[in-house]
Amino acid sequence: MADPTETYIELKDGAFKIRVLQAGTGAPLVYLHGAGGLFWDPLLAGLADRFAVTAPEHPGFGQSQGLEHVPDLWDLVLYYNELLDTLGIERATVVGHSFGGMVAAEIAANNPERVDRLVLIAPIGLWLDEHPVPDISGIPPADIPALVFADPTGPVAASMPAPDPTDPESLLMAVNSMSSILQFIWPLPDKGLHKRLYRVRAPTLLVWGAQDRLVDPAYGPAFTRAIDGARLEVIEGAGHVPQLEQVTATRAVIDAFLD
């Protein structure tokens, strides 16, 4: 299992200072994380056995700076193009989870030449009236596990990092991290992605947890219909984070796709 190196990349004369985790050798693979944050989980460790994995933290999230310089979604897409240029990654397999899946899909739609293959794990970005995505800014923290995990009282849910309520710096970082996501998805995550998904040219895999109560599995077929040739794999016994709750099954479907 590969251990990552942690570096900080500066862009635009220090306007951005971005934490990046990297490990592995081989063809490039870029991972874009969701609202749970960037940490080296078993999926990334497994991918690093086969790929040169680069996992950047979103601007304003965690230790990374520069959110004020990306006021809207288009600026975020341009930012990621510049970050990839700085990292020397012209084309890569791109894997994104939740909000990171939305960003990955936007990159693949707007810059199809940059994406070799695309894996979207429970992405947001579309809207179905019959299955509204909850506004996470208004959900009490105690209610989040029931939406995210198939087993909200299980060991995976208990192991997730959480801010220290006695540490003001930890609480401030948590607030800033949430703000860095809400800037691009509030009040609804539908920012017109459905009008651009037809431009995705990369072979695409959608992975969804069957018990996802945050982003209903009904969004899986909606994405696959919008992306030519995309396929969907539903993981039983998993909620919004199948890569954590059902590691073996999730890695198996992703490995088979990338093979």
Secondary structure as the mmCIF struct_conf table of DSSP 4:
data_model
#
loop_
_struct_conf.conf_type_id
_struct_conf.id
_struct_conf.beg_label_comp_id
_struct_conf.beg_label_asym_id
_struct_conf.beg_label_seq_id
_struct_conf.end_label_comp_id
_struct_conf.end_label_asym_id
_struct_conf.end_label_seq_id
HELX_LH_PP_P HELX_LH_PP_P1 ALA A 2 PRO A 4
STRN STRN1 THR A 5 LEU A 11
TURN_TY1_P TURN_TY1_P1 LYS A 12 ALA A 15
STRN STRN2 PHE A 16 ALA A 23
BEND BEND1 GLY A 26 ALA A 27
STRN STRN3 PRO A 28 LEU A 32
TURN_TY1_P TURN_TY1_P2 ALA A 35 GLY A 36
HELX_RH_AL_P HELX_RH_AL_P1 PRO A 42 LEU A 47
TURN_TY1_P TURN_TY1_P3 ALA A 48 ARG A 50
BEND BEND2 PHE A 51 PHE A 51
STRN STRN4 ALA A 52 PRO A 56
HELX_LH_PP_P HELX_LH_PP_P2 GLU A 57 HIS A 58
TURN_TY1_P TURN_TY1_P4 PRO A 59 GLY A 60
BEND BEND3 PHE A 61 PHE A 61
TURN_TY1_P TURN_TY1_P5 GLY A 62 GLN A 63
STRN STRN5 GLN A 65 GLN A 65
HELX_RH_3T_P HELX_RH_3T_P1 LEU A 67 HIS A 69
BEND BEND4 ASP A 72 ASP A 72
HELX_RH_AL_P HELX_RH_AL_P2 LEU A 73 LEU A 87
TURN_TY1_P TURN_TY1_P6 GLY A 88 GLY A 88
BEND BEND5 GLU A 90 ARG A 91
STRN STRN6 ALA A 92 HIS A 97
TURN_TY1_P TURN_TY1_P7 SER A 98 SER A 98
HELX_RH_AL_P HELX_RH_AL_P3 PHE A 99 ASN A 110
HELX_RH_3T_P HELX_RH_3T_P2 PRO A 112 ARG A 114
STRN STRN7 VAL A 115 ILE A 121
BEND BEND6 ALA A 122 ALA A 122
TURN_TY1_P TURN_TY1_P8 ASP A 129 GLU A 130
BEND BEND7 HIS A 131 HIS A 131
HELX_LH_PP_P HELX_LH_PP_P3 PRO A 132 PRO A 134
HELX_RH_3T_P HELX_RH_3T_P3 ILE A 136 GLY A 138
BEND BEND8 ILE A 139 ILE A 139
HELX_RH_3T_P HELX_RH_3T_P4 PRO A 141 ASP A 143
HELX_RH_AL_P HELX_RH_AL_P4 ILE A 144 VAL A 148
BEND BEND9 ALA A 150 ASP A 151
TURN_TY1_P TURN_TY1_P9 PRO A 152 THR A 153
BEND BEND10 GLY A 154 GLY A 154
HELX_RH_AL_P HELX_RH_AL_P5 PRO A 155 SER A 159
BEND BEND11 MET A 160 MET A 160
TURN_TY1_P TURN_TY1_P10 PRO A 165 THR A 166
HELX_RH_AL_P HELX_RH_AL_P6 PRO A 168 ILE A 185
BEND BEND12 TRP A 186 PRO A 187
BEND BEND13 PRO A 189 PRO A 189
BEND BEND14 LYS A 191 GLY A 192
HELX_RH_3T_P HELX_RH_3T_P5 LEU A 193 LYS A 195
TURN_TY1_P TURN_TY1_P11 ARG A 196 ARG A 196
HELX_RH_3T_P HELX_RH_3T_P6 LEU A 197 ARG A 199
BEND BEND15 ALA A 202 ALA A 202
STRN STRN8 THR A 204 GLY A 209
TURN_TY1_P TURN_TY1_P12 ALA A 210 GLN A 211
BEND BEND16 ARG A 213 VAL A 215
TURN_TY1_P TURN_TY1_P13 PRO A 217 ALA A 218
HELX_RH_AL_P HELX_RH_AL_P7 TYR A 219 ALA A 226
BEND BEND17 ILE A 227 ILE A 227
TURN_TY1_P TURN_TY1_P14 ASP A 228 GLY A 229
STRN STRN9 ARG A 231 ILE A 235
TURN_TY1_P TURN_TY1_P15 GLU A 236 GLY A 237
BEND BEND18 HIS A 240 HIS A 240
HELX_RH_AL_P HELX_RH_AL_P8 PRO A 242 GLU A 245
BEND BEND19 GLN A 246 GLN A 246
HELX_RH_AL_P HELX_RH_AL_P9 VAL A 247 LEU A 258
#
